[in-house]
Amino acid sequence: MTAPRYRRRFFSWSSPSRRSGFTWVLLSLGMIAAIVGAKSYVIFHFGSDVPYSDQWGKEGGLIIAPYYEGKLKFGDFFVPHNEHRIAPTLALDLFWVACSGQWDARVECVANAFLAAAIAVGLAAFAWRTCGPGWGMALAWAGVGVGILPLVWENTLGGFQSQFYFLIGFSLVALRGLLEPRGARSAWWWLGLLCAGLAGVSMGSGFFCLLPVAGLMLARTWVRSRFSWGDLVTLVFAVALAAVNWAWRGQAPWHESIHAHSLGQFLMMALRCLAWPCPQWPALALLIWLPWIAFVISTWRRRHWVGDLGAEFIAGAGLWLLLQIAALAYSRGQAMGGMPSNRYGDISALSYPLNLLAGAVLVERAGRRRTGQGLVAGWAAVLAVCAVGAALPQWRKMLPALRAQSQLCDNNLRAYVITGNPVSLKAGQIPYPDPAFFREIIDRPALRAILPCTVRPPLALTEDGGASHGFVAAGASPATPPLPEAGWYGSYGASRPAVWRSQPVTGGRFAFWSWPMAGETGAGSGELRLRDPAGQPLSRAIVPTRSPGDSWRSAFAPVPRSGAFVVEATAGRPGAWMAFGPPAEESGLSEAVRRFCRQSTWIFVAGCAAIVLATLSWRRRICADAMPPRSD
């Protein structure tokens, strides 16, 4: 007995559904929520709002400080950073600082998470339209799987690393646009040309997207045995723009020592990059790239690929990715002990969806779809196991160690900002490698005024001695580390309920204040409140999300934007104690992003649920399309 028709056709993934618009919208929103939620969780628990490393010299010293000093010039965005020009990254980061008035790396990191999600959605959309909704769904799952794992934590936790996402996004759009069969008569072509120019100023290897375009134009001519005027125009523009970028490229002679100095070093680094995320197993590169290699051979033999946008894009994107890896293997052949740095993982990660897309086209070309789908599923399962295995050490060891190092650097920087004592600025214990140069940067008034909340100088509060009792200066338990600033109080050792009130104060530059608190906090224990001078409450109880005990945790609260108010601290339960320090200001945008990251788990769960619902919706509609019509 044969299976029902709709059961047999369920595996025909290229069959389009008549009503797939809702499914696609649900799928794309789910992808964005899942990827952004997962990355925001890592940002919230392991990241910081303090800029790190090159951000201070390039972003802060060259762009942000001159912007507030009225000295910023348009050409400053294109000054080389080592071998790269990173104009979109600098422009985006300046935009966030100008919007909030505060230099917050966490805001930049969350914005970068949305860029990463947009790339994944774009690749899934291409597969949806090229190979059918089924393969688009498969690519969506693959993109989410790669995006949610903390494999490339350096780009997730670095606000300065949007350059990688701009490089990938602009390059892929440039390939899609410039390979448009209609050429310059299409808006896609002009968009591709614009993105190719932007890719050239996103990273030093940005213009590499033009080389596969030029190669494919020549291949079209070879197959047709004649030139097409549209292909000739594309070829001329691609070669000319690539030549301009090559002549304009940045130079970094100080990196000569980490270049590959032999063919063996170059090939080994290239294989390790191709074998991401397991560079210790270079042989894995062949398995990862096998679908794309088979696709290119099959496509060239068919000789019917000219004008097939899907086939040309897959071939061109693969060539572009190989060129990127070749550039990395040469320029960093001896860096990191011959192992690729973590931040380059987002480039190598494209090999997963790209090869899956190549495998999808091969399956659709073959007659035995079930066999092909089984082979692709087995290939994907092996790589999924490798990716999860590579992510576990990052989650268990690398991220906690990174968090501890980040807290050490933040504490030392905060101590210097508050006390001005340079003894806090030690190499390896601050967020910049050179303490002397870092001090020059951090001492610029324009940067001091926009420092993030964690290292911002606290506001001064004056005690109202006539209304306070039980709180004393530095009154915390012996196990609690002291704060570097003066003006913090605690009720440790008080024999009766303690109260502390400030003299009337007014709101400052930003709408939120962050309070360091220690001890037992919460209902019936210790808390802070804001009151008007007459004693009427202006806020709810201000306490951290968890009672801090013998450590310090921050509590965040909005403050009145007009009029005077009083800060009141109480430690009401007998035997309970609480300590608090003077508050630091936080911008509204920074607070909104912090709250967004706090909800990252629910955002991730909602995204995964949306993807599952989209998958079930697609399956139901595919089965409905395949069922024979009823006979009355």
C-alpha positions as CSV (number, residue, x, y, z in Angstrom):
1,M,0.0,0.0,0.0
2,T,1.4,3.4,-1.0
3,A,1.7,6.3,1.3
4,P,-0.7,9.2,0.9
5,R,0.3,11.7,-1.6
6,Y,0.8,14.5,0.8
7,R,3.2,12.3,2.8
8,R,5.4,11.8,-0.2
9,R,5.4,15.4,-1.2
10,F,6.2,16.7,2.3
11,F,9.9,16.3,1.4
12,S,9.6,18.4,-1.7
13,W,10.9,21.4,0.0
14,S,11.1,23.5,-3.2
15,S,7.3,23.5,-3.4
16,P,6.2,27.0,-2.5
17,S,3.2,27.5,-0.2
18,R,0.4,29.6,-1.4
19,R,0.2,31.4,1.9
20,S,3.8,31.7,3.2
21,G,3.9,35.4,4.0
22,F,2.8,35.0,7.7
23,T,5.2,32.1,8.1
24,W,8.1,34.1,6.9
25,V,7.4,37.1,9.1
26,L,7.0,34.9,12.1
27,L,10.3,33.1,11.2
28,S,12.3,36.3,10.7
29,L,11.1,37.9,13.9
30,G,11.8,34.7,15.8
31,M,15.4,34.6,14.4
32,I,16.0,38.2,15.4
33,A,14.6,37.6,18.9
34,A,16.5,34.4,19.4
35,I,19.9,35.7,18.2
36,V,19.6,39.1,19.9
37,G,18.3,37.5,23.1
38,A,21.2,35.0,23.3
39,K,23.8,37.6,22.6
40,S,22.2,40.0,25.1
41,Y,22.4,37.4,27.8
42,V,26.1,37.0,27.2
43,I,26.5,40.8,27.2
44,F,24.5,41.3,30.4
45,H,26.2,38.5,32.4
46,F,29.8,38.7,31.1
47,G,30.2,42.2,29.5
48,S,30.5,45.7,30.7
49,D,29.4,49.2,29.7
50,V,33.1,50.3,29.8
51,P,34.9,50.6,26.4
52,Y,37.8,48.3,25.9
53,S,41.2,48.3,24.2
54,D,41.3,50.0,20.8
55,Q,38.0,51.8,21.5
56,W,39.8,54.3,23.7
57,G,42.4,55.4,21.2
58,K,40.5,55.2,18.0
59,E,36.9,55.7,18.9
60,G,37.3,57.9,21.9
61,G,40.5,59.8,21.2
62,L,40.0,60.3,17.4
63,I,36.2,60.7,17.0
64,I,34.2,61.1,20.2
65,A,36.4,63.6,22.1
66,P,36.9,65.8,19.0
67,Y,33.1,65.7,18.4
68,Y,32.4,67.2,21.8
69,E,35.4,69.6,21.5
70,G,34.1,70.9,18.2
71,K,37.2,69.7,16.2
72,L,35.8,66.6,14.4
73,K,36.4,66.5,10.7
74,F,34.7,64.3,8.1
75,G,38.1,62.9,7.0
76,D,38.7,61.6,10.6
77,F,36.3,58.7,9.9
78,F,38.6,57.4,7.2
79,V,41.9,57.6,9.0
80,P,43.4,54.0,8.9
81,H,43.2,51.8,11.9
82,N,46.1,49.4,11.4
83,E,45.4,48.0,7.9
84,H,41.7,49.0,8.0
85,R,39.4,51.9,7.5
86,I,36.3,51.4,9.7
87,A,34.2,54.5,8.9
88,P,30.7,52.8,9.4
89,T,31.8,51.5,12.8
90,L,33.0,54.9,14.0
91,A,29.9,56.6,12.6
92,L,27.5,54.1,14.3
93,D,29.3,54.4,17.7
94,L,29.3,58.2,17.5
95,F,25.6,58.1,16.7
96,W,24.8,56.1,19.9
97,V,27.0,58.5,22.0
98,A,25.3,61.5,20.5
99,C,21.8,60.0,21.1
100,S,22.4,59.2,24.8
101,G,25.1,61.7,25.8
102,Q,27.0,58.8,27.4
103,W,29.7,56.5,26.0
104,D,28.2,53.1,26.8
105,A,29.8,50.0,25.3
106,R,26.8,47.8,26.2
107,V,24.6,49.9,23.9
108,E,27.0,49.3,21.1
109,C,27.2,45.6,21.8
110,V,23.4,45.2,21.6
111,A,23.3,47.2,18.4
112,N,25.9,44.8,17.0
113,A,23.7,41.9,18.0
114,F,20.9,43.3,15.8
115,L,23.4,43.6,12.9
116,A,24.4,39.9,13.3
117,A,20.7,38.9,13.4
118,A,20.0,40.9,10.2
119,I,22.7,39.0,8.4
120,A,21.3,35.7,9.4
121,V,17.8,36.8,8.3
122,G,19.1,38.0,5.0
123,L,20.7,34.6,4.2
124,A,17.6,32.8,5.2
125,A,15.5,35.1,3.0
126,F,17.8,34.4,0.0
127,A,17.5,30.6,0.6
128,W,13.7,31.0,1.0
129,R,13.4,32.7,-2.4
130,T,16.1,30.7,-4.2
131,C,15.6,27.1,-3.0
132,G,12.1,27.2,-1.5
133,P,10.6,27.7,1.9
134,G,11.8,24.4,3.3
135,W,15.5,25.2,2.7
136,G,14.9,28.7,3.9
137,M,13.6,27.2,7.1
138,A,16.7,24.9,7.3
139,L,19.0,27.9,6.8
140,A,17.1,29.8,9.5
141,W,17.7,27.0,12.0
142,A,21.4,26.9,11.0
143,G,21.8,30.6,11.3
144,V,20.1,30.7,14.7
145,G,22.3,27.7,15.9
146,V,25.5,29.5,15.0
147,G,24.2,32.9,16.2
148,I,23.2,31.8,19.7
149,L,26.3,29.9,20.6
150,P,29.0,32.0,22.4
151,L,31.7,31.0,19.9
152,V,32.7,34.5,18.8
153,W,32.5,36.1,22.3
154,E,35.0,38.8,21.4
155,N,32.7,40.3,18.8
156,T,29.7,39.9,21.1
157,L,31.3,41.7,24.0
158,G,33.2,44.3,22.0
159,G,31.2,47.4,20.9
160,F,34.1,48.2,18.6
161,Q,33.6,45.0,16.6
162,S,30.7,46.0,14.4
163,Q,33.3,46.3,11.6
164,F,33.0,42.6,11.1
165,Y,29.2,42.7,10.7
166,F,29.5,45.7,8.3
167,L,32.1,43.9,6.3
168,I,29.9,40.8,6.0
169,G,26.6,42.5,5.4
170,F,27.8,45.1,2.8
171,S,29.9,42.4,1.0
172,L,26.9,40.0,0.6
173,V,24.6,42.7,-0.5
174,A,27.2,43.9,-3.0
175,L,27.5,40.4,-4.4
176,R,23.7,40.1,-4.7
177,G,23.4,43.5,-6.4
178,L,26.3,43.4,-8.8
179,L,25.5,39.9,-10.0
180,E,22.0,41.0,-11.0
181,P,21.4,39.8,-14.6
182,R,19.8,43.0,-15.7
183,G,22.9,44.9,-14.7
184,A,22.8,48.7,-14.3
185,R,19.2,48.8,-15.4
186,S,18.3,47.4,-12.0
187,A,18.1,49.2,-8.7
188,W,19.7,46.1,-7.1
189,W,22.8,46.8,-9.2
190,W,23.2,50.3,-7.9
191,L,22.6,49.2,-4.3
192,G,25.3,46.6,-4.8
193,L,27.7,49.2,-6.1
194,L,27.0,51.4,-3.1
195,C,27.5,48.6,-0.7
196,A,30.7,47.6,-2.4
197,G,32.0,51.1,-1.7
198,L,30.9,50.9,1.9
199,A,32.5,47.5,2.3
200,G,35.8,49.0,1.2
201,V,35.7,51.4,4.2
202,S,34.4,48.8,6.6
203,M,37.7,46.8,6.8
204,G,40.9,46.5,4.9
205,S,39.7,43.5,2.9
206,G,36.3,45.0,2.2
207,F,37.0,45.5,-1.5
208,F,37.5,41.7,-1.9
209,C,33.8,41.4,-2.7
210,L,34.6,43.0,-6.1
211,L,37.0,40.3,-7.1
212,P,34.5,37.4,-7.4
213,V,32.2,39.8,-9.3
214,A,34.9,40.5,-11.8
215,G,35.8,36.8,-12.1
216,L,32.1,35.8,-12.7
217,M,31.8,38.5,-15.4
218,L,34.8,37.0,-17.2
219,A,33.3,33.5,-16.7
220,R,30.0,34.6,-18.2
221,T,32.0,35.9,-21.2
222,W,33.8,32.6,-21.5
223,V,30.6,30.5,-21.5
224,R,28.8,32.9,-23.9
225,S,31.9,33.3,-26.1
226,R,31.0,37.0,-26.4
227,F,30.9,40.2,-24.2
228,S,27.6,41.5,-22.9
229,W,27.5,45.3,-22.5
230,G,25.9,44.9,-19.0
231,D,28.7,42.5,-17.9
232,L,31.3,44.8,-19.3
233,V,30.0,47.8,-17.3
234,T,30.0,45.7,-14.2
235,L,33.5,44.4,-14.8
236,V,34.9,47.9,-15.4
237,F,33.3,49.3,-12.2
238,A,34.4,46.3,-10.2
239,V,38.0,46.5,-11.4
240,A,38.2,50.3,-11.1
241,L,36.7,50.3,-7.5
242,A,39.0,47.5,-6.4
243,A,42.0,49.3,-7.8
244,V,41.1,52.5,-6.0
245,N,40.7,50.6,-2.7
246,W,44.0,48.8,-3.2
247,A,45.9,52.0,-3.8
248,W,44.1,53.6,-0.8
249,R,44.7,50.7,1.6
250,G,46.0,51.2,5.1
251,Q,49.6,50.3,5.9
252,A,50.7,48.7,9.2
253,P,54.5,48.1,9.1
254,W,54.5,47.2,12.8
255,H,52.5,44.0,12.0
256,E,55.1,42.6,9.7
257,S,56.3,40.3,12.5
258,I,52.9,38.5,12.6
259,H,52.6,38.0,8.8
260,A,53.0,34.5,7.4
261,H,56.6,34.2,6.2
262,S,56.4,30.8,4.5
263,L,53.9,28.9,2.4
264,G,53.6,26.3,5.2
265,Q,52.5,29.0,7.8
266,F,50.0,30.5,5.3
267,L,48.4,27.1,4.5
268,M,48.2,26.0,8.1
269,M,46.6,29.2,9.2
270,A,44.2,29.0,6.2
271,L,43.2,25.4,7.1
272,R,42.6,26.3,10.7
273,C,40.3,29.2,9.7
274,L,38.5,26.9,7.3
275,A,38.0,24.4,10.1
276,W,36.3,26.8,12.4
277,P,35.1,26.4,15.2
278,C,37.6,23.6,15.7
279,P,40.9,25.0,14.3
280,Q,42.8,22.3,16.2
281,W,41.4,19.9,13.6
282,P,42.5,21.3,10.2
283,A,41.2,18.2,8.4
284,L,37.7,19.3,9.3
285,A,37.9,22.0,6.7
286,L,37.3,19.5,3.9
287,L,34.1,18.2,5.5
288,I,32.8,21.7,6.0
289,W,33.5,22.9,2.5
290,L,32.6,19.7,0.7
291,P,29.1,20.9,-0.4
292,W,30.3,24.1,-1.9
293,I,33.2,22.4,-3.7
294,A,30.7,19.8,-5.2
295,F,28.3,22.6,-6.0
296,V,30.9,24.6,-8.0
297,I,32.0,21.5,-9.9
298,S,28.4,20.5,-10.7
299,T,27.5,24.1,-11.7
300,W,30.4,24.5,-14.1
301,R,29.7,21.3,-15.8
302,R,26.1,22.2,-16.4
303,R,27.0,25.4,-18.3
304,H,23.5,26.7,-17.7
305,W,24.4,28.9,-14.8
306,V,24.8,32.2,-16.7
307,G,22.0,34.5,-15.5
308,D,21.1,32.1,-12.6
309,L,21.4,34.6,-9.7
310,G,21.2,31.9,-7.0
311,A,24.1,29.8,-8.5
312,E,26.3,32.8,-9.1
313,F,25.7,34.2,-5.7
314,I,26.6,31.0,-3.9
315,A,29.7,30.6,-6.1
316,G,30.7,34.3,-5.6
317,A,30.1,34.3,-1.8
318,G,32.2,31.2,-1.5
319,L,35.1,32.8,-3.4
320,W,34.7,35.9,-1.4
321,L,34.9,34.0,1.9
322,L,38.0,32.1,0.7
323,L,39.7,35.4,-0.2
324,Q,38.9,36.7,3.3
325,I,40.4,33.7,4.9
326,A,43.5,33.9,2.6
327,A,44.0,37.5,3.6
328,L,43.7,36.6,7.3
329,A,46.1,33.6,6.9
330,Y,48.7,35.9,5.3
331,S,48.3,39.0,7.6
332,R,48.0,37.0,10.9
333,G,49.9,33.8,10.0
334,Q,52.1,34.0,13.1
335,A,49.8,35.7,15.5
336,M,48.3,33.9,18.5
337,G,50.7,31.0,18.2
338,G,49.5,30.2,14.7
339,M,45.8,30.0,15.8
340,P,43.2,32.3,14.4
341,S,42.0,35.0,16.9
342,N,38.5,34.6,18.3
343,R,37.2,37.8,16.6
344,Y,37.7,36.4,13.1
345,G,35.2,33.6,13.8
346,D,32.2,35.6,12.5
347,I,33.8,35.5,9.0
348,S,34.6,31.8,9.2
349,A,31.1,31.1,10.6
350,L,29.6,32.0,7.2
351,S,30.9,28.7,5.9
352,Y,28.1,26.9,7.6
353,P,25.1,28.6,6.0
354,L,26.9,29.0,2.7
355,N,27.7,25.3,2.4
356,L,24.2,24.4,3.6
357,L,22.8,26.6,0.8
358,A,25.1,24.9,-1.7
359,G,23.9,21.5,-0.4
360,A,20.3,22.6,-0.8
361,V,20.8,23.5,-4.5
362,L,22.6,20.1,-5.1
363,V,19.7,18.3,-3.5
364,E,17.1,20.2,-5.6
365,R,19.0,19.4,-8.8
366,A,19.1,15.6,-7.9
367,G,16.2,13.3,-8.4
368,R,16.5,11.5,-5.1
369,R,15.6,14.3,-2.7
370,R,15.2,12.1,0.4
371,T,18.7,10.7,0.0
372,G,20.1,14.1,-0.5
373,Q,18.2,15.6,2.4
374,G,19.5,12.8,4.6
375,L,23.1,13.4,3.6
376,V,22.7,17.1,4.2
377,A,21.1,16.4,7.6
378,G,23.9,14.1,8.6
379,W,26.5,16.7,7.5
380,A,24.8,19.4,9.5
381,A,24.5,17.1,12.6
382,V,28.2,16.4,12.6
383,L,29.0,20.1,12.4
384,A,26.4,20.9,15.1
385,V,28.2,18.5,17.4
386,C,31.5,20.2,16.7
387,A,30.1,23.7,17.3
388,V,28.5,22.8,20.6
389,G,31.7,21.0,21.7
390,A,33.7,24.1,20.9
391,A,31.2,26.4,22.7
392,L,31.2,24.5,26.0
393,P,34.8,25.5,27.0
394,Q,34.0,29.1,26.1
395,W,31.0,29.1,28.3
396,R,32.5,27.3,31.3
397,K,36.0,28.8,31.4
398,M,36.6,31.7,29.0
399,L,33.6,33.8,29.7
400,P,33.8,33.7,33.5
401,A,37.5,34.5,33.3
402,L,36.8,37.4,31.0
403,R,34.2,38.7,33.3
404,A,36.6,38.6,36.3
405,Q,39.2,40.5,34.2
406,S,36.7,43.0,33.1
407,Q,35.6,43.7,36.7
408,L,39.2,44.2,37.7
409,C,39.8,46.7,34.9
410,D,36.6,48.5,35.7
411,N,37.4,48.8,39.4
412,N,40.9,50.1,38.7
413,L,39.7,52.7,36.2
414,R,36.9,53.8,38.6
415,A,39.5,54.2,41.3
416,Y,41.6,56.4,39.1
417,V,38.7,58.5,38.0
418,I,37.6,59.1,41.6
419,T,41.0,59.5,43.3
420,G,43.3,60.6,40.4
421,N,46.0,58.3,41.8
422,P,47.9,56.8,38.8
423,V,48.9,53.8,40.9
424,S,45.6,52.2,39.9
425,L,46.6,52.2,36.2
426,K,48.7,49.1,35.8
427,A,49.4,47.3,32.6
428,G,47.1,44.3,32.2
429,Q,44.7,45.6,34.8
430,I,43.1,48.4,32.9
431,P,41.0,48.3,29.7
432,Y,44.0,49.5,27.5
433,P,47.5,48.0,27.1
434,D,49.5,51.2,27.6
435,P,48.9,52.9,31.0
436,A,50.7,56.2,30.0
437,F,48.7,56.7,26.8
438,F,45.5,55.6,28.5
439,R,45.9,58.3,31.1
440,E,46.3,60.9,28.4
441,I,43.0,59.8,26.9
442,I,41.0,59.4,30.1
443,D,42.1,62.8,31.3
444,R,40.5,64.7,28.4
445,P,37.5,66.6,29.8
446,A,35.4,65.8,26.9
447,L,35.6,62.0,27.7
448,R,35.4,62.5,31.4
449,A,32.0,64.1,30.9
450,I,30.5,61.1,29.0
451,L,32.0,58.2,30.9
452,P,29.7,55.2,31.4
453,C,27.9,54.7,34.6
454,T,30.3,52.0,36.0
455,V,33.3,54.3,36.0
456,R,31.6,57.7,36.2
457,P,32.5,60.0,39.1
458,P,29.8,59.8,41.8
459,L,27.6,62.7,42.8
460,A,28.2,64.3,46.2
461,L,25.4,63.9,48.8
462,T,25.5,65.9,52.1
463,E,24.1,64.4,55.2
464,D,21.3,66.0,57.1
465,G,22.8,65.4,60.6
466,G,19.6,66.4,62.5
467,A,17.5,63.8,60.7
468,S,20.0,60.9,60.6
469,H,21.0,58.3,63.2
470,G,22.5,54.8,63.1
471,F,24.4,55.3,59.8
472,V,28.1,56.0,60.1
473,A,30.8,56.7,57.4
474,A,32.2,53.4,56.0
475,G,29.9,51.4,58.2
476,A,30.0,48.0,56.5
477,S,30.9,44.6,57.6
478,P,34.7,43.7,57.8
479,A,34.2,41.3,54.8
480,T,32.8,44.0,52.6
481,P,35.4,45.7,50.4
482,P,35.5,49.5,50.8
483,L,34.5,51.8,48.0
484,P,37.2,54.0,46.6
485,E,35.1,57.2,47.0
486,A,34.4,59.1,50.1
487,G,30.9,59.7,51.3
488,W,29.5,56.2,51.7
489,Y,27.6,55.2,54.8
490,G,26.5,52.0,56.5
491,S,24.5,50.8,59.5
492,Y,26.7,47.9,60.5
493,G,26.8,47.5,64.2
494,A,23.8,49.8,64.9
495,S,21.8,48.7,67.9
496,R,18.4,50.0,66.6
497,P,16.8,50.8,63.3
498,A,18.9,53.3,61.4
499,V,17.9,56.3,59.2
500,W,20.0,58.5,57.0
501,R,18.7,61.6,55.1
502,S,20.5,63.9,52.8
503,Q,20.2,67.6,52.3
504,P,17.9,68.5,49.4
505,V,19.5,67.8,46.0
506,T,18.4,68.3,42.4
507,G,18.6,66.0,39.4
508,G,21.8,66.1,37.3
509,R,22.5,65.6,33.6
510,F,20.9,62.2,33.2
511,A,17.5,60.7,34.2
512,F,18.7,57.7,36.1
513,W,21.0,57.2,39.1
514,S,22.9,54.0,40.0
515,W,23.5,53.3,43.7
516,P,26.1,50.9,45.0
517,M,24.5,49.0,47.9
518,A,25.7,46.3,50.3
519,G,24.3,44.3,53.2
520,E,20.7,43.0,53.6
521,T,18.3,44.8,51.3
522,G,14.6,44.4,50.5
523,A,11.3,44.5,52.2
524,G,11.7,45.0,56.0
525,S,15.5,45.3,55.7
526,G,17.5,48.0,54.0
527,E,16.3,50.3,51.2
528,L,16.7,53.7,49.7
529,R,13.9,56.1,48.8
530,L,13.5,59.5,47.2
531,R,11.2,62.0,49.0
532,D,10.2,65.6,48.5
533,P,11.4,68.1,51.1
534,A,8.0,67.7,52.9
535,G,8.6,63.9,53.3
536,Q,6.2,62.6,50.6
537,P,7.6,59.6,48.6
538,L,8.8,60.2,45.1
539,S,10.0,56.7,44.3
540,R,9.5,53.1,45.2
541,A,12.0,51.3,47.3
542,I,15.4,51.4,45.6
543,V,17.1,48.0,46.1
544,P,19.2,45.7,44.0
545,T,17.6,42.7,42.3
546,R,19.3,40.5,44.8
547,S,20.4,41.2,48.4
548,P,24.2,41.8,48.0
549,G,25.4,40.7,51.4
550,D,29.2,41.3,51.9
551,S,29.6,42.7,48.4
552,W,28.4,45.6,46.3
553,R,25.6,45.5,43.9
554,S,24.0,48.4,42.0
555,A,20.4,49.5,42.2
556,F,19.0,51.8,39.5
557,A,16.2,54.3,39.8
558,P,14.9,57.3,37.9
559,V,15.2,60.7,39.6
560,P,13.0,63.8,39.4
561,R,14.0,66.0,36.5
562,S,12.8,69.2,38.2
563,G,12.6,70.4,41.8
564,A,14.6,69.4,44.9
565,F,14.3,66.0,46.7
566,V,15.8,64.2,49.6
567,V,17.6,60.8,49.6
568,E,16.5,58.6,52.6
569,A,18.2,55.3,53.6
570,T,16.6,53.0,56.2
571,A,17.8,49.8,57.8
572,G,14.7,48.8,59.7
573,R,14.9,45.1,60.8
574,P,16.8,44.5,64.0
575,G,20.2,43.0,63.4
576,A,20.1,43.8,59.7
577,W,22.6,46.3,58.2
578,M,22.9,48.1,54.9
579,A,25.5,50.3,53.3
580,F,25.3,52.6,50.3
581,G,27.5,54.8,48.3
582,P,26.9,58.1,46.4
583,P,25.1,57.6,43.1
584,A,26.5,57.8,39.6
585,E,24.4,59.1,36.7
586,E,23.1,56.9,33.8
587,S,21.5,58.0,30.6
588,G,18.0,56.9,29.6
589,L,19.3,54.9,26.6
590,S,21.8,53.1,28.7
591,E,19.1,52.2,31.3
592,A,16.8,51.0,28.5
593,V,19.5,48.8,27.1
594,R,20.3,47.4,30.5
595,R,16.7,46.5,31.2
596,F,16.5,45.0,27.7
597,C,19.4,42.8,28.5
598,R,17.9,41.8,31.8
599,Q,15.0,40.3,29.9
600,S,17.3,38.5,27.4
601,T,16.2,35.0,28.6
602,W,12.6,35.7,27.9
603,I,13.4,37.4,24.5
604,F,15.4,34.3,23.6
605,V,12.6,31.9,24.6
606,A,10.1,34.0,22.7
607,G,12.3,33.9,19.6
608,C,12.7,30.1,19.8
609,A,9.0,29.7,20.2
610,A,8.3,31.9,17.2
611,I,10.7,29.8,15.1
612,V,9.0,26.6,16.2
613,L,5.6,28.0,15.4
614,A,6.8,29.1,12.0
615,T,8.2,25.7,11.3
616,L,4.9,24.0,12.2
617,S,3.0,26.5,10.1
618,W,5.2,25.8,7.1
619,R,4.8,22.1,7.5
620,R,1.0,22.4,7.8
621,R,0.7,24.5,4.7
622,I,3.1,22.4,2.7
623,C,1.0,19.3,3.6
624,A,-2.2,21.3,2.7
625,D,-0.8,22.3,-0.7
626,A,0.1,18.7,-1.4
627,M,-3.3,17.1,-0.5
628,P,-5.5,16.3,-3.5
629,P,-8.7,18.3,-3.9
630,R,-11.9,16.9,-2.5
631,S,-14.3,15.2,-4.8
632,D,-17.9,16.0,-4.0
